[in-house]
Amino acid sequence: MNEQAHRRPPKPYRRPKKDPVRILAFEALRAVDERDAYANLVLPPLLKKAREKDDFDARDAALATELVYGTLRRQGTYDAIISACIDRPLREVDPPVLDVLALGAHQLLGTRIPTHAAVSASVELARVVLGDGRARFVNAVLRKISQDDLDTWLERVAPPYEDDAEDHLAVVHSHPRWVVSALWDSLGGPRAGIEDLLDADNERPEVTLVARPGRSTTGELLDVLGEESGLPGRWSPYAVRLAEGGEPGAIEAVRDGRAGVQDEGSQLVAIALANAPLDGPDERWLDGCAGPGGKAALLGALAAQRGASLLASEKQPHRARLVERALAGNPGPYQVIAADGTRPPWREGSFDRVLVDVPCTGLGALRRRPEARWRRRPEDLEGFAPLQRGLLREALKAVRVGGVVGYATCSPHLAETRVVVDDVLKGRGGEAVEAELVDARPLMPGVPALGDGPDVQLWPHLHGTDAMYLALLRRTA
């Protein structure tokens, strides 16, 4: 018998199976990488389009969402593990290949998907979006990863805590080292606290609604949601928390603007400013950085109950339109303008209350925008610094003597919070405005662990909110 007879016939070519869930997750990750998009903006339209097809149901949408957000949150950890399984620097691997590998690593190490299913589904995805050649590379790497669980891998790829605490936490909790350092500086305290915070950053945040006062109530929202789908807020009297899987857009009060989606920390900031004690009139309020409109809508509703008016100012015209939409139907007088808060069109001393929720790095909302942790750089702080100081300085000029300014950021970084306030109060780098700090803690009744004051820093692991910062300042001259 000759050699030809012993030769096995070649396997027939098999078309790769197209898995709509994993293809959608891959497309979302590519958009985040290629276009600097945010997953919370990219994913909803992709899911909507997929749902229009009969073969994509709610379970598919939930899995796609978990794959995208889980992969982005744990990207740093998965990169370290993938790097240990390949024979070249990670930067030499094509980004689309890395996305497929990270999706596979998350299924293997971060979900309950069986190992064989996670590997085979990822390899099939690679065949569809990368081709057979690179699919073989994906298969080899994922089979290496599948040999150990996450804890075993972390012991292997993370430096010991005793040798380099910040690098250890960066790898184990999937945050850039500089972010770990900055958060720890702001939080203070021992290892347990920073680990709890980093863990909270990697948890899926609750969806929280706000019942805009005078327009809807928490009772109305809870009645619509029912006991299984809605819970009262922890701290804000206007908050309702949605159970997992709840759909805000299905609630009539949200659709018509009487209620909205708003983190409880954001609500607390607006409420604290609205309730800060004043001497004299309380008639004119200003939101100086109003986009996209959540705080402005709550402030507008609170102002209307007191017969006060709200001016909502936003520099970017497209964001000003979002503010108009959020305020539409507000029962009290309000106006929305597109204006630069550092060169304002209003006269000094025009307002009784002013809020400036300034542009920042967004390090306080990493639960919601996990990709921001990989996109931000330490030098971004220098870019925001002049703007933050300029906005606070002009806000203090805009308020009358005896009026109150709320300086807020969705970042706990000290360079964006206390350092900014201190510099403006002491006239560093610009004209000094006479003002004094007001203790914000009594204006958040029932909220624990608010620190030594007079400013307030909220935390995901302590309060279940974004890491919002608030300083209240009263103009004295």
N, C-alpha and C positions, 0 to 999 in steps of 0.2 A: 504494500500500500504506500503510495507516494505521500510526500509532505502536504501536497495540495488537499488530499482527502482528509487529513487530520485538522486542517485549518477550520476554525469556527466561522460561520457566516457573519458578516458585520451586522451589528444591531441596527434595526431600522431607525431612522431619525424620528424622534418624538417631539412634537411641538410642546413648548413650555405651557404650563397651566397658568392662566391669568387669574390672579387673586385680586379682586377689586379693592379689598380692604387694605392690603399691603401696598398695592400700587398707589392708592390714594395717600397713604402715610408717607411713602417715598416722595411723591410729588410735593407734599407739604414741606418736607425737610429740604428738598432742593430749592423751593421758593425762599425759605428762610436763609439758606446759604448763598444763593445766587443773587437775590434781590434785596437782601437785608430786610426781608419782610418779617412780620411778627406772626407767630402761629395763631394767636387769637383772632387775627384778621384774615389770615389765609384759609384756615380750616373751615369756618362756617360756610363759605360759598362752595367749597369742594364737597362738603357733606350734603349741602342742599341739592347740588347737581346729582350726586350719587343716589340720594333718596328718591329722586324722580324716576329712578329705574326700579323695576319691580323686585330685583334680586338683592337690594341693599336695604336692610332693616335696621331697627334701633340697636340691636346687638352688634351689628357690623359697625355702626357709627360709634358706639361706645368703645369697641376694640380699636378702631382707627384713632380715636382721640387719645386712648391710653398709649398706643404705640408712639404717636407723635410727641406728646408731652413727656412721657416717661423717658424716651430716648434723649430729648433735649435736656431734661433735668439731670440725667446721669451721664451726660456726654463726656465729662472729664474723667469719670471713673472708667467708662467703657473705652475711651481712648488709651488709657494706661494699660488696660488688659489687652486690647488689640495690639498695641505696640509690643507687648511681651510675646506675642504669637507670630510675629512676622520678622523677616530678616532684612528690613530696610527701615529708614526713618519714616515716621508716620506722615510727614509732609510730602513724601514722595508717592503716597498712595492717592490716586485720583479721588476727589471729593465725592462723586456719586458712588464709588466703591465703598468709601468709608461710611456713607449713609446706610447702605445695605448691611454692612457689617455691624454698625451700631444698632440698627433695627433688630438684627438677629441676636446680638448680645443682650439686648433688653428682653427679648422673648425668652432667652435661655436663663438669664440671671435675675430678671426683675418681674417676671410674671409666672403664672402657674401652667403655662402652655407646656405640654410634654416635650422632652428633649428632641425626640425624633421628628415631631411635628414642627418645632421651631427651626430646626436645621433644614428640613426638606422644603418648608414654605419659603425660607429665606433664599435657598439655592434656586428655587423656581422663580422667585422675584428677580434674582440676579440674571437668570437666563432671559427673562422678558426685557429688562431695562438695561442690561450691560452686555449680554451676549454669552455664548457658551464658554469662551476662553476665560473670561474673568469670573464666571460662575464657578469654575473649578477652583480658583483661588479662594473665593468666598467659602466654598465647601470645606476646604482644607483648614482655613482659619477658624471657622465656627466649630468644627469637630475638635480642635484643640481647646477652644473655650469651654465646650460642653463637658470636658473631662473633670471639671471642678465646679463647686458652687461659689457664690459671690464671696462669702466669708473667707474661703480658702484663697481665692484670687486676691482679695484685699491684703491678706497677710503677706502675699508674695510681692505685690506691686507698690504698696504704700510704705514709705519709710517709717521706722518705728517712731512713735510719739515722743519718746525720750530723746531721740536724736534731732528731730525737727518737727515740733508740734504743729506749726502752721502748714507745712507741706503734707504731713500726715492727714490733717483734717481736710485739706484741699482735695486729696485723692479719694479719701473714704467718703466724703460728703459732696463731692463733685461741685466744687466752687473754685474759681481761680484763687491762687494764694493771696494776691493783693486784696481781694474781696474778703477773704477770711480774716486777714489782718485788720482791715478797716472795721468790719463788723465787731470784732473782738474788742478793738479799742473803744468803740462806742458803747458796747454792752458792758464791758468790764466783767469782773468776777472770774470764777474758776472754769475748768474745762467743761463741766457738765452743762453750764449755761450756754456756751457757744455751740456745743454739740446739739443741744435741744433746738437752738435757733436754726442751725444748718439743716437739721432734720425737718423742721417745719417748712423751710424753703423748698424742700423736695416733696411736700405733700400737696395733693390737689386741693385748692382752696374751695371753701363753700361759696355758693352764689348767694348774695345777700341783696334783698330788695329794700327800698326806702318808700314808705308811705308818706307822700308829700303833704304836710299838715294843711288842713283846710280844704284838701282836694281828695284825700282818701285816708283810710285808717289802717292800722295793723290788724284790727279785728276784721275788716273787710277782706284783706289779703289772706288772713288765716282761714276765714270761712270758705273762700274760693279754693284754697289749696287743700284743706282738710288736714286732719291730725297726722296722716302718714306722710304728707308732702311739705308741710310748713311748720316752722318752729319760731317762737319769738326771738328777737335779737338778744344778744347777751348784755349790751350796754346802752345802745341807742333806743330811745322810746319810739322811734319811727322805723325800726329795723325788723325784718322778717327773713329768716334763713330758709333756703330751699333745700329739701332733701336731695340726695344724689339723683341725677337724672331729671330733675325738675326743669321745665322749660318756661323761662320768663315771658317769652313772646306769646305764650298761650293765655296769659292773664289779661283780661280786658283793661284793667287799670293801668297796666304797663303799656299796652298798645296805645292808649289815648293820652299818656303822659301824666296821669294823676299819681302814678308811682313809677319807680325806675330801678335799675340795677346800680347799686352803689355800695362799696365796701363800708363796713361799719366804722372803720377808722376815719374814713373820709367824712362820714356823717358826724362823728364826734367833733372833728375839727370845725365844721360849719356851725354846729350847735354851740360849741364853746365860745366862738366869736360872737354869735348872736346873743348869748346870755351874759357876756362880760359886763360888769357894772359900769354905768356911765353917769356923769353929772351933766345935766343940761339936755338939750333936744336929742331925739333919736329918730330922725326923719329921713336921712339919706345914707344909703349903703352903697359900697363899691366892691365888686369882685374884679380885681385888676388883672388876673390871669385866668379868665373864665373858661377857656376851652378844656375839654369838650362839653362841659355844661352841667355835670352832676352836682357839684357844690353850689353853682349858681341857681339851679332849680330849687334846691333845698333852702338856700338863703332867700330866694325870692318868695317862697311860700311863707317862711317865717316873718319876713319883712311885711308881707301883706297882712298878716294877722295883727300887726301893730300899727298899721296905717303908714308904714315907711315905704319908700321907693328904692329900687335897685338899679344901678347902672352896672352892666356886665360888659367888660372890655376884654377883647382878645386880639392879639396882633395879627394872627393869620386869618385871612378872610374865610377860608374853607372851614376853619375851626369855629369862627364866629357864627357861621351858618348852623353848625351843630348846637351851639349855645341857643340860638333862636329857636331851634326845634325843641330843645329841652325845656325852654321857658314858655313855649306856646301854651296858652290857656291859663297862665298864672293869674290869679284873681286880683292881684295888686298891680300898681303901676311899675313898669320896668322899661328899660331901654337896652339894646345890644348894639355895641359899636365895634368896629375894627380899629384898634389904636395900639400904639407902642407904649407900654407902661413906663418905660424909661424916658420917654419924651411925651408926656401926657397932654391931652387937649383941655383938661379941666383945670380950674384955678386951685391954688393952694387953699387948704382949710375948708374944702367944699363938703366933706363927708363926716359922718359920725362914726361909722364903722367901715373898715377896709380889710379885705382879705387878699393876700397874694400867695397863691399856691404856685411857687416858682418852678420853672423848668429845672430839671436835675437829672442825675444819673439813673434814677429809678431803682436803686438798689433795695428799696423797701418793698418792691412788688415782684420779687423774683419768683414767687409762687405762681403768679399769673403770666409773667413773661420770662420764662426760664432762659430763653436764648439771650436775654440782655446781659446775663452774667458773663457770657463768652464774647459779647460784642463790645462791651465797655472796656476802656483802658484807663489807667490812673491819670493820664494826661487830660482826659475829658473833664476832670475836676477844674483844671485851670481854665478851660473854655467856658464853663458855667459860672465861675466865680464873679467876674465883673457884672454879668447880667443879674445874678442873685442879689448882689449888694446894691446895684442900681435900682432894681425893682423895690427892695425894702426901703431904700432911702426916699424914693419918690412916693411910696405909700405913706410914709410918715409925714411927708409934706402935704399929701392930699387930705389927711384927716385934720379936723379942727383940734385946737388945744382942748384937752380933756377927752378926746375921742380915742378909739382903740383900733390898733392894727393887729391882724393875725398873720404871722409869717409861717407858712407851712411848706413842707417838702415831703415827697414820697421817697425819702432817702434818710437813713440814720447816720450817714457818714458825717463825722464831726466837721469836716471842711465845708459841708453844705448846710449845717445846722447851727450849732452854738458859735462856731468861729465867725460865720457870717453876721449873726446878731451882735456879737461882741464887737466886731470891727465897725459896724455901722453906728452902734451906740457910742463908741469912742472916737468916731470921726476918722478912722484909718482909711486912707485911700480916697477920701471924698469929704464933702461938706457934712459936718455933724448936725444932727437934728436932736433937740432936747426931748428925751423920752425916758420912761422907766419901765422895767419889766413888771408884768402883772402875773400873779400866781394862777396858772391855768388849771391846776389840779382840782380845786373845788368845783370847777365848771364841767368836770367829768365825774359826777357823783356815782359811787358804786364801782368804779373801775379801779382794780387793785394795781399794785406794783408800778406806780407812776413816778417813782424816784424822788429825789430831793427837791425838785422844782427849781425855780418857778416855771420853767418850760416843761414840756411833756414829750416823752418818746414812747410810742406804742410799738409792740413787738408781736410777730406772728405766733411765737411759742408761748407767750404770756397772755395775750389778749385775743388771739384768733383773728387779728386784723392785719392789714398791710402795716409795714413799719413807718407809720406816719409820724412826723415831727410837728410840733406846734409851739411857737413862742408868741405870747400876747404882749403888746407894748402900748403904753398910754403916752400920748404926746403931752409934754408938760410946758412947752413954751413955743 
